[in-house]
Amino acid sequence: MAKGIGEFLLETAGEAVAEMVLTVLACALLAGLVLIAYLSWSFSPRLSVAGAGLLSLFLAHGAWGTFRDRAKGRRRRGIAAVTTAGFTLTAVTAVFLVLYAGGCGCGCL
């Protein structure tokens, strides 16, 4: 019985540490994104808006490539593969930030 309790406590402590590490990583990522946005805007607001527009087009094309029906047996190639991968990476990052950056206490979310 003592062995079972010890394993439970070890698992609980491991989960708490893992949760803390993920929260710190999410806060660092969020702070980095905010810093990039701030520095970009302070350098050139016009370029920041243009860059945001281009990034939006890139992600929209990736989302379209991800969710559209393709002909059977055809693979994504070239720009479609790149934008689909970019959209997927952005979506996974957004979910990660939603789940773990809420505990930052930085007032960003």
C-alpha positions as CSV (number, residue, x, y, z in Angstrom):
1,M,0.0,0.0,0.0
2,A,2.8,2.4,0.8
3,K,4.3,1.7,-2.6
4,G,1.1,2.7,-4.3
5,I,0.8,5.9,-2.3
6,G,4.5,6.7,-3.2
7,E,3.8,6.2,-6.9
8,F,0.7,8.3,-6.7
9,L,2.6,11.2,-5.0
10,L,5.5,10.9,-7.5
11,E,3.1,11.0,-10.4
12,T,1.2,14.0,-9.0
13,A,4.4,15.9,-8.4
14,G,5.6,15.0,-11.9
15,E,2.4,16.4,-13.4
16,A,2.6,19.6,-11.4
17,V,6.2,20.1,-12.5
18,A,5.2,19.4,-16.2
19,E,2.3,21.8,-15.9
20,M,4.6,24.5,-14.5
21,V,7.2,24.0,-17.3
22,L,4.5,24.2,-20.0
23,T,3.1,27.3,-18.5
24,V,6.5,29.0,-18.4
25,L,7.1,28.0,-22.0
26,A,3.8,29.4,-23.1
27,C,4.5,32.6,-21.2
28,A,7.9,32.9,-22.9
29,L,6.4,32.3,-26.3
30,L,3.6,34.8,-25.7
31,A,6.1,37.4,-24.5
32,G,8.2,36.8,-27.6
33,L,5.2,37.3,-29.9
34,V,4.2,40.5,-28.1
35,L,7.8,41.8,-28.3
36,I,8.0,41.0,-32.1
37,A,4.7,42.8,-32.6
38,Y,5.8,45.8,-30.6
39,L,9.2,46.1,-32.3
40,S,7.7,45.6,-35.7
41,W,5.1,48.3,-35.1
42,S,7.6,50.7,-33.6
43,F,9.9,50.2,-36.6
44,S,7.2,50.7,-39.3
45,P,3.5,50.5,-38.8
46,R,2.9,50.3,-42.6
47,L,5.2,47.3,-42.9
48,S,3.6,45.7,-39.9
49,V,0.1,46.0,-41.4
50,A,1.4,44.7,-44.8
51,G,3.2,41.8,-43.0
52,A,0.0,40.9,-41.1
53,G,-1.9,40.9,-44.4
54,L,0.6,38.7,-46.1
55,L,0.6,36.3,-43.1
56,S,-3.2,36.2,-43.1
57,L,-3.2,35.3,-46.8
58,F,-0.6,32.6,-46.2
59,L,-2.6,31.1,-43.3
60,A,-5.9,31.4,-45.3
61,H,-4.3,29.5,-48.2
62,G,-3.1,26.9,-45.7
63,A,-6.5,26.5,-44.1
64,W,-8.1,26.2,-47.6
65,G,-5.5,23.5,-48.5
66,T,-6.1,21.7,-45.2
67,F,-9.9,21.6,-45.4
68,R,-10.7,21.3,-49.1
69,D,-11.5,17.9,-50.7
70,R,-8.6,16.7,-52.9
71,A,-8.8,14.2,-55.7
72,K,-8.1,10.7,-54.4
73,G,-4.4,9.8,-54.6
74,R,-3.1,13.3,-55.1
75,R,-0.6,14.8,-52.8
76,R,0.0,18.5,-51.9
77,R,3.0,19.9,-53.6
78,G,5.0,23.2,-53.6
79,I,3.3,26.2,-52.0
80,A,0.2,24.2,-51.0
81,A,2.3,21.9,-48.8
82,V,4.2,24.8,-47.2
83,T,1.0,26.8,-46.5
84,T,-0.7,23.8,-45.1
85,A,2.2,23.0,-42.8
86,G,2.3,26.7,-41.7
87,F,-1.4,26.7,-41.0
88,T,-1.1,23.5,-39.0
89,L,1.8,24.8,-37.0
90,T,0.0,28.1,-36.3
91,A,-3.2,26.2,-35.2
92,V,-1.2,23.9,-32.8
93,T,0.6,26.9,-31.4
94,A,-2.7,28.8,-30.8
95,V,-4.2,25.8,-29.0
96,F,-1.0,25.5,-26.9
97,L,-1.3,29.2,-25.9
98,V,-5.0,29.0,-25.1
99,L,-4.4,26.0,-22.8
100,Y,-1.3,27.2,-21.0
101,A,-0.8,30.9,-21.4
102,G,-3.9,31.8,-19.4
103,G,-1.9,31.2,-16.2
104,C,0.9,33.7,-17.0
105,G,-0.5,36.5,-14.9
106,C,1.0,39.0,-17.4
107,G,-2.4,40.5,-18.3
108,C,-2.0,39.6,-22.0
109,L,-4.9,37.2,-22.1
